[in-house]
């Protein structure tokens, strides 16, 4: 009789453990699948076009030229993707020297502009009689 009671107790313990593990597993599975389905229905970051304010080039700016008030304007446009360093305000680029020609219809980014201080070095080296200014002001 003693072995029958211990067998019943073992069955109760293992049965309880199996029910606990089964219900926990089903709960995790249901939670994971519902969360995953909800996640798949969300719009992806960067996939939806967003409206941004950008600085648009309205007249061609030649290479090594300066950004002037007449050459750019601030516009709000819906864009599918933009450079991370795109400028939103014309005041951020006024009077700055550009690295290469910016064409009409394009947008101004920080990577289009010569870093502050480097443009001054290029001008100084050209004034000192060097035939060509060095890139980035390095001699």
C-alpha angles and dihedrals in degrees: 000000000000093000091049092058093048090048090053091048091050091049091050092048095046091042091052090047092049092049091048094049093044095050092044091050092048090048092051091045093050092046093048095048094046091047091047092049090049091048092051091054094053118096111256119245108258094014097090118071112244133198113248137171109239137172108248125198110235096176128030113266112207122228112280088014124130127250108247132186092253094054101057141039137186113247136175111226138167106240130182091208138355137182113273090235097051114140121238100186127053090216089069092065106028112129093006122132118242124224097218140005113297112208127218111270095029127112128241120241132178090252089062092060129078108244115258109267094023092077090054091052091052091051093047093051090049091050092050090064101262110148096229130018112243120245110263092003094283115146 
